[in-house]
Amino acid sequence: MTPKRSTLSYYLDRLGPPEGLLLLILSVIVGAGTGLAAVLFIKLIHAIQHLSYTSFSAAVPILGKWVYVIVPIVGGLLVGPLILFAQEAKGHGVPEVMQALILRGGRIRARVAAAKIAASALCIGTGGSAGREGPIVQVGSALGSSLGQILRLSDERIRNLVACGAAAGIAATFNAPIAGVAFAIEVLMCGLQVRHFGNVVIAAVSASIVSHFFFGNRVAFEVPVYTMNTPVELVLYLVLGLSAAIIGIMFIRMLNFSENLFDNWDFPQIFKPAVGAVFLGILGFAYMHLPEVAQPMSGGAHGGSGAIIPHMYGSGFPFIELAIQGKASLWILAILVILKPLATSFTLGSGNSGGVFAPSLFTGAMLGGAMGHLFQYLFPDIAGSPGSYALVGMAALFSATARAPLTAMLIVFEMSNDYYMILPLMIAGIAACYFAQWLHPESIYTLKLAKRGVRFSEGRDMDIMQGVKISEVMKVQPVTIHKDQPLSDLMALFQETNLHGFPVMKDGGKVWGIVTLNDINRAQMQENFSTKGLRVSDVAVEDPITVFPDEPIWVAIQKMSPRDLARLPVVRRGNSGRLAGLISRSDILRAYDVGVVRKQRGQIIQDDVELRKPADNGFAEFVLKDSDACNNSMVKDMQLPDTVNLVSIKRAGQIIIPRGSTYLEIGDVVTVYGKTADIGRLKDILNSCQIPQPQ
C-alpha cells in the first residue's frame, strides 16, 4: 500500500522549488529548532538541579549529605519508564544517530526527541554524570530526520538534514558553530558532499544565533591568556597527549564494562537506571566528605543553578573552568581523573540518558591540570601554568575517546577563545588520537555499534560489505582490448564507449594489464607524441591488481584504496588468469545497497560463517547490470519460475513494490523470495533472457 502523502509534501511537489533553495530553508529551520530545543533543555536541567539540590535540600534539612544519594535514585526511577517509551533514548545517543545515518537512510523516530530531552534532563538535573551535548545532537538529528520524512525527501537529503541537526546541537550547546560542523563530518562520518556542506554550516550558525539570543554572546569558559614559555614545552604537551590516550582508553573500557554488566543482568530494565544511581550516590556521598570539595554549581556561558553538588555530578562545567583557570588543587584533580569516568560508567552503563562529550572534556581537564602541577614542580623553567595544560587536556582526551582531533581542537578553541594555544592543541590532540587508535581500534561511539555487529569505515558498515560477493555486482562482459592492437584503436574505443578504462587482454583470454584514460593523457603529454607505430601495451599498465569473483566487496575496496584505483579486473581462481569480469566504484555502491537490504532483513548471507542450515525457501538479491537483457523491461515480461516471487525493488534509496507495469532499470536491487533451487535459475534469466522491450 502506497503511504499517504502529507500536506507539506503535496505542496512541495506542486511548487517544485530548486533543490538548493529548499535545503537552505530546511537547514535554517532545523538549526533554529535545534537551538530552541537546546535552550529549553539547558534551562530544564538547571531548574531540576535547583529543585533537587537547593529547594528539596532546604525543605528536608534532616537529610544532610544523604541528599546526594536519594536524589539520583529518584531521577533513575523517573528515567526508567521514559527509556521504555523510546529505547534510542538510552545511553549517550550519538551511536544511534550514526547507525540511522548509515543503515536506515537517516530515518529516526520523532518520539526519540521528546523522550531524550525528558530523560536526559532528569538524569543530569538529578546528578547523573553525563553531558548535555549527546542528547541535543540526537534531538537535532531527530528533528532533521522527521522534517525530511514528512516532506518525503530522498535518503541523501534526509542524511543531510540529520547532519544539520547534529552540527546545530553542538553549536547551540557549546556556542561553537565551527566545531559543530567538524563534529558532523568527523564523528558522524556522514560523508558530506561539497554541495551540501554549506547547509550544515548554515544550520550550525542558526543554532548558535538562537543560543546567543537567550544566553548572551559569552564563551563557555573564562580562560586566562596562556602562552608557551619555550618551544621545548611542546614536548610536555606531547607527553600529555600520550597520557590522555591511555586515560581515554581506560574511560572507554570502563563504560563498556558497565554497559555489558547491566545489559547482561537479568533484571527489569525499568529499574536499572536507579541501580546505577545507587552506586553514583554512594560515590558522591563519600566524595562530599572530603575537605575543600564543596563548590556551587554556577558559572560558564549558560549559568548554573547555584546548587552545591559533587564535582563529578552533571556535566561538571563549573569545575572545568576552575581547572583551566589554575584554581584547583592537585589532589582533587588527580582523584577526579578516576572518579569522573567511574561516575559516568555508573550513569550511562545502567541505561540512564546523557552524553559522553562533556565527561570526556571534564576528565581531560582534570588530567591536564594534574599533569600541569606535576610539570611545574619538575620543570619550573619550562612548564607554564597548570591551567594551560588543563585546557589542552580537554582536547586531547576527547580526541582519544572520539577519534576526532579536528573537532576536539576547534571546540576547545571556540569555547575558550584562546588563540595562543593552537599549536599545543594540535600536538596533544593528534598524538592522543593516533596513539589511542593504535592501542584500541574502536572509539567510545563506534564500540557500542561494534557490539551490535555494525562496524564503520569511511561512513560505511564494513560488515555489510563483507556479506556481498564481487561476483554479484561485477560486469560479467566488460569491454576489453588486446595488448597488440594499435593505440589508435584504443583511443577510438574510448570515444565510442565513453568508458574510462578497459582490461587489456593477451592470447588465450587471459588478463595482461589494464588501461585507463589517465594513461592516454600521460602519454600525450610527452614530447613528439604520435600514435603511429604505438600499441596498447606501450601505454597500458602490465600485471594489474586483481580480485576473485568469490571474494567479498571489502577486499576490492582495500585493494583500490592505497592507489585510489577506480576499477579492478576480476579473474578466475587458479593460475589461468582468465578474465571473469570487471568491478568499478559504481558497482561497489550498488553492492552496498544489496548489503543494506540484507541486513535490514536480518539475513546477511556469508558462505564462511554458517549460523544455521539453509532452508528450502529463502531470499536473494540481484543487482541489474547494463549487460542484463531485462533492463528497461516490464516486470510482467520476466519469465519467473512459478516458485519465485519478486518482493521489492530498491532504486536510488527508495523501496518500490513491483507491479506488472513496473519497469526495471540498471542499478536496481531486485529482491526475490522462493525455492532456493529455483532462485539460482533467475540469474540466468537476468543475464541471457530475451525479454520484449517496450515500444
N, C-alpha and C positions, 0 to 999 in steps of 0.2 A: 504494500500500500504506500503510495507516494505521500510524504509528510506534507502537512498543510503549511503554506507559506504564511509568515507573519505579515502584518500590515506594513511595517517598515520595509520588509523585503520586497513586497509588492511594489511600493512606490519607488524603491531603489531600482528595480528592474525597468519601471516605466521611464524614470528620469535618465538613467544611464549616464551618471556623471563620470568624468575622467578618473582613471584609477588613482593617479597621483593626488588629485584633489580629495577624493573620498578617503583615502588612507590618512591624509593630512588632517582632515576634520576629525576622524575617528581617533587618531593619536592624541589630539588635544583633549578630546572627551575622556579618553582613558587616563591620560596624565592628570587632568584636573580632578577626575573622580577618585583616582588613587590618592591624590594629595588630600582630598577631603576625608577619605577613609583613614588616612594616616593621622590626621589631626584628631578625628573622633577617637581613634584607637589610643593615641598617646594621652589624651585628656581622660579617657576612661580608665586607663592604668593608674594615673595619678589620683583619680577620685577613689578608686578601690584601695589604693595604698593608704590614703588619708583616712578612709573609713576603717580600715583594718588595724592600722598601727598607731593611729592618733585618736580617733573618736572611740573606737572599741576599747583600746587600751585604757583610755581615761575613764570610760564608763565602768569598766571592771578592773580597778587597780589591783585587786587581790591576786590577779593572775601573774603580775610581775613579768619576769622573763619567760614564763611559760607561754606567753602570747606568741613567741616565735616558733612554738611547736603547734599550737592549736590552730592558728590562722592558716598556715599552709595545708594542714589536713582538711580544713573546711573547704579551702579552694580546690583541693584534689577531688573531694566528694562532689563538688559542683561541676567540675570539668568532665568527670566520667560520663554522664549522660550525653553531653554535647559531642563527645568523641564517637559515641554510638550513632548519633544522628548523621555524622559525616566522617567516615574513617580517615579521609585525606587530611583532616584537621589534626590528626595525631602526629606528635613529633615535631621536627623542625621545618617541614613543608617544602623546602626547595627541591629535594629529590622527587617529590610528587609532580612538581612543575616540570622538571627535566623529563620525567617519564611521559607526561602528557605531550610534551613538545615532540618527542621522537617517535613514540609509538601510537599516539592517538590523534595526530594532526593538530595538537594544541587544544584539544577539547577537554574542558574542566567543568565539572558540575557547578551550577550557580550557588547551590546551597553551601558550598565549601567556604565562600567568602564570609557569610554570616556566622557559620559555626567557628571559623578560625578566629575572627575578631572576638567573639564572646569567650571562647575557651582560652585564648592566649591572654586576653585582658585579665581574666580571673586568675590564671596561673601566675603571671608576672606581678599583678597587683597584690596578690596574697603572699608573695615572697619567692615564687618559683624562679630558679636560677636559669634564665633564658633571655634571649634578646627579642626585640620587637621587629627587627628587620625581616626575618623569615616569614612571619605572619603577613606583613604588609606586602612582601613580594608575592606571596600566594594569593592574597586578596586582589592585588592589582592584576595579576595574571588571570585570575578567575573572571575579573571584570572585562578584560580584553577578550578573553575566550567567549564569554557569554554574549558580548556585543557582536562578535563575529558570527556566532551560531545563529543569533536572532536574524541577522541580515543574510544568512546562508552564504557566507563568503567561502572561498576555496581554502584548502588546508594551508597553503602558503601564506595567505593573508591573515588567517587566524593565528598562525605561528608568529607572524609579525606583531599582531596586537598583543599576544601574550608577552613577547619580548618588551613591548612598550610598557605594559603593566609592571613587569619586573623591574625595569630600569626606573620607572616612576616611583616604585616602592622604596628603593634605595635612596633616590634623590630626595624624597619627602622626609624619610626617617632621619637621614644623616645630613641633610642640607648639602648634598654632594651630587649634582647632576652629572658631572663628567664620570665620576666613579660608578654611577648607576648605569650608564651606557656600557662601560667596561665590564661590569658585572653581567649584564645580559649577554655579552659576546663571549666572555672568558669563562664564566661559571656555568651558565645555562647551555653553552655550546650550541646555540641555535642557528649558527651558520648564516648570519645576516648577509644579504646581498647589498651591494652598494646603493642600489636604488631604494632600498628600504631602510638604510642606515639612518637617514635624516628623520624618519618617522619616530625612531626610538629616541633620538636626541630631542625632538620637539616634545615628546611625552615626558621625558625627564625634566626638561626646563619648565613645562607646565606644572608639574607636581611641585617643583621647587618654588615656583612663584606662589602657589597656594600655601605652601608651608611658611614662606616669608610673610605672607599676609597675616597669618594667625600668630606666629611665634616671633616675628621680627627677623631682621637680617643679621643674625648673630651666628658665629661659628659654634660648632658643637662644644669645643673646649677652648678655654682661655689659656693659651700657651705662651710662655716667655720666648723671646727671640734667642734661639740656640745657634751657635756656630761651632765649627771644628777648630780645636786649638792647633792641630798639626795634621798633615796628611797621614801620618803614622797611625792616627786614631782610627782610620778605616779598618785596620787590622782588628781592632777591638769590636767594631761593628760586624765584621765578618765572623768573629767568634760568637757574637750574639746571634747572628743568623743561623749558624750551625746548631747552637744550643736550642734555638726556637724550633728547629726541625725535630729534635729529639722530644721536646716537651709537647709539640704538636701531635706527634705520633702517639705519645702517651695519652693525650686527650682523646684522640680518635679511638684508640683501643679501649679506654675506659668506658666511653659512651657505647661502643659496640658490645662490650661485655655486659653492660647493664641492659641494653635492648634485648640481647639474646636471653638473658636471665629472666626478664619479665615476660618476654614473648613465649618462652617455653614453660612458663609456670602455669599449671592448671588451676587457675583462679579467675573469678569473674572479671572481665575487662573493665567493667564499670567502676570497680574499686581499686584497680591497680594504681592510678594516679595518686590516690590517697595514701597507699602504702609507700610509694616513693616519697611523698610529702612527710611521712613519719621519719624516715631517715634524714631528709633535709632538715626537718625541725630539730632533731637531736643534734645535728651538726651546728645549726645556727644557735641553739641554746648553749652549747658548750663554748662556742666562739665568743658569745657576748659576755662570758665570764672572764675573758682575758682583759688585761688592763689596756687602756687607751684605744679601744676599738669603737666606742660609741660615736657615730657620725651621722648628722642629719642628712636625709635623702633630699638634697636640693642642689641647684646649680646646673650648668650646661645650657645649651641653646633652648631647650624645651622646658626649663624649670624643673620643679620637683614637688613632692608632696610635703616635704618638711618632716617626714617621719624618720625616727631612728630605727634602723634595721641593720642586720648583719651585712657586711660588705659583699658577701657572695650572693646575697638575695637580689632578685631583679636583674636588670641589665648592668648595674654597677657603674654607670657613667660618672656619678659624682666622685667616687673614689679614684676612677681613672684620671680625672682632672687633677686630683691631689698628687697622684703619682707622677704625672708628666710635668707638674709644677715643682717637683722635688721636695714635697712636703710630707711624704710618707716614710715611716721608719723601716729599716732594713728587715727586721724580724717579721713584721706584718706582711710586707711584700713577699717574703720568702714562703711563709706558710700559705698565703693565698694562691701561689703558683700551683699548689696541690689541691687546696680546698675548693677553688672555683670549678675546675674540671670535675671534681668529685660531686659537688652540688649539682652541676649541670647534668651529670650522668644519672643521679637520683631523680631529677626532674623529668628530663626528656626520655630517659630509658624506660621509665614506668608508664609512658604513654601520655604524659602531660603535653601541653601545646606551647610552642615558642620557637625562637631561632637560636642558631649557634654562632651567628656572626658576632654579636656583642660579647658572648663569653670568650670567644677567641681573642677579640681585641683586649678584653679585660686581662686574661691570662698572659697575653703578650706584654701588656703594660707592667704587670707585676714582675714578670721575668726580667724585662729590660731594666726596670727600676732597681731590682735587687742586684743584677749584674753591674749596673752603673755604680752603686755603692761599693761593690767589690773592686771594680776597676779604679775607682777614685782612691781607694785605700792602697791598692798595689802599685798603681801608676799615676801618682798625683800630678806629674808634669805633663802627662799625655791626655788622660781622660778628662772629659768635660763633666757637666752636671748630670747626676743620675736621672733627672727629668728628660734629658735628650735621649737617653737610652730607653726610657720607658716609652717615649714617642715612637722610636724606631722599632722597638719590640712589638708594638701593636701590629704594625705592618708585617713584620717577619713571621709572627705566629699565625696570623690569618693566612698569609701566603703558604705556610707549611700545611695547614689543615685543609684549605680550599683549593690549593694548587692554582692560585690566581694572583701572581705577583703584581701585575699591572693594576688590578682592582685594589689590591692592598696599598700600593704606593699612592694611588690617586685619592683613595678615600681618607687616608691619614693626612695627606697634603691638604685636601679640601676642608677636612674637619678642623685642622689646626691653623690653616692659612700661613704656614711657615715655609718660606721659600728656600731657606738656607740648609735644609736637611734632605734635599732631594738625593744627593749622592749617597749618603748613608742609608737612606731608604732603599735605594736601588741595590746596593751591595748586600745588605742584610736580607731583603726580600727575595732576590734571585737565589742567593745561597740557600736560604731556608727552603724554598720551593724545590729546587733540584736535589738537594740532599734528602729531603723528605720523600720525594718521588723515588729515589734510589732505594731508600730503606723500606718504604711502604707504598706499593703502587696505587692503592685506592685513596681518594680524598675523603673527607668527612661527609661529603654529599654523595659521591658515587659508591661508597662502601655499602650504604643502605640498599642501593639498587642492585649491586652485585650479588647480594644475598638473595635477591628475588630472581636471579638469573638474567639480569639486564646489565650489559657491560658496554660502555660507550667509548668511542674513539672518533674524534673529529665530528661529533654530533650525530653518530650513527651507532645503533646497537650491534655490536660485533657478534653476539650470539645469533642474531638473525642472519648475518652474512655467513656464518658457519653452516647454516641449515639449508642453503641453496647451492646447488652444484653448478659448475661452469657450463656443463652440457645443457642445462635447462634454458639458458638465455643467450648462448653464443650464436653467432651467424654460422649456419652449417654449410652454406655455399658462398663463401666470400669471393669477391673479385680478386683474381691473382694475376701475376705476370711472371714470365720466365726470365731467369737471370741473363740469358744470352740475347734477349730481344733488344732492338735498338732503343736508345734513350728517347728518341722521338715518339716511339710507340707509348712509352710511359707517360710522357707529357700529354699526349692525346687522350690517354686513358683518364688522367686527372680531370681534363676538361669535359669529357663525356659523362663521367660518373659523379662529379662534384664531391668525391670522397677525398680524404686527406692522407690515406695510407693503404698499402696493399702488402700481403705476404709475397715474397719472392721465391719462386719455385726452381727446382732443378729437375733433372730427369728422374722418372720413376715416381712422380707425385710427392716428392719429399721437399720439406722446407729448407731453403738455402739461407734466406735472410728476410729482411723487411725494409720497405722504402716508404718514406713519408714526403709530404710537400716541403717540409723543412730541409730535407736532404737535397731536393732540387734547388731550393733557394740558396743554400750554401754553395752548391756547385756553380750557380750562375754568378755568384759574387767573385769568383776567381777571374783573373785577367785572361783575356783572349779565349773566353768560354765559347764553345761551339758543340752542338750535338752531333756533328759529323764524326763518325767513327766510334762514338761512345756507346756503351751498352748499359743495361740496367745495373749490372754488377759493379760498374765503375762508381756509382753514387749510392747504392744501397748498403745497408749495414748487414754484414755477414754474421751468422751464428747468433740470432737474436734470443732474448729471454722468452721462454715458452712455458705454457701450463698444460695440464692434462684435463680431459673432459670430466673426470670423476672427482676432481679437487673442488673444495668449497670456494665460493667467490672471494672470501677473505684472503686466500692465497694469491689470487690475481691482484688484489689491492696492495698487498705487501710487496709484490714484485714490481708494481707500477710506481709506487710512491718514491723510492730513492732518486730516480731519474725523471720523475714526472712524465712517464710514458702514457700515451693516450690509447694504445691498443697492443694486444699480445696475440701471437699465433697460438692456436690450440693444437697440440699434436697427440697422436695416439701413443699409449704406453708401449714400452719396449724400445728397441733400438732402431725401429723402422724410420722414425722421423717423418712419418706421413701426416699430412695436414688433415685435421678433423674439423677445424672451424677457426673463427676469429672472434675475440671478445674485446669490446671497447668500453669507454666510460659510460656511454649511454646504455649499454647492456647492463652494466653494474647498477645503474639507477633503477632499471626495470627489475633487476634481481632483488633489490631492497623492497620493492612493492610486493613481490612474491613472498618474501620472508615475513613482512608485516602481516599479510593476510593469514599466513600460517600461525604466527604467534598469537594473533588476536583470537584465533580459533582454538589455541592451546594445544595444537598438534604439530609441533615442529618435527620434521622428519630428518633424522640423521642416521645414516647407514652404520656408522661406527659406534653408536650408542643405542642399544635395543632395550627400551624400558618395558615393553610388553610385546607379545606375539602379534603380528599383523592380523587384522580381521579380514573376512571375505569382502566387506564393503569398506570404502574409505573415500577421503577427499584427495584431490590433486589439483595443482595449479599449472597453467601453461602461459607463457608469455608469447604473444603473437609477434613474430618477426617479419621483416619485409620479404622473406623468402617463402612464407606460408601462403598457400593458394587461397585460403579462406578470407584474406584481408579484403575489406570493402564489400563483404557479402552479408546477407541477412542470416540470422540465426536459424530460421526455418529451412534454409537451404543446406545446412550442415547435416551430413548423413551420420548422425549419432547412433550408437548402438542402443537398443531398447532398454538396456540395463544401466545406462548412464544418463544423468540429468545435468543440465547446465544450471549452476546455482547463482552465480553472480559474475559481474564484470567490473574490475576496478580500472578506472580511466582518469588520469590527471588528479588522483587523490580522492575521487568520488566513486561511491559504490553504485552500480547500475543493476537493477533487477531486470534480467533479459526477457524480452518478449520475442515473438516470432519475427516482428518487423525491425528489431534492433540490428543495426549494422555493426560489424566488427572492424576494429581499426588496429593499425600497427602500434605495438606497445601495450595493448590491453592485457591485463592479468585476468585470465579466464579460470574460474573455479568450478570444478565438476565434482559430482558425487555419484558413486555407483560401485559395481563389482570391480574389484582390484584388477582382475584378469582382463576385463573389457576396457578399463581405463587406458591400459597400455596401447590399445588399438587407436585411441584418439590422437596420439602423437603422429601416427602415420597419416591420419585424416587431415590434420593441420598442415603437414609438410607436403603432401602429394595429391590430395583430392582435387578434383576438378569441379568446383562449385560454380553454379551460374552466377555471373557478375550482374550487378544492377544495370538496368537500361538507362 
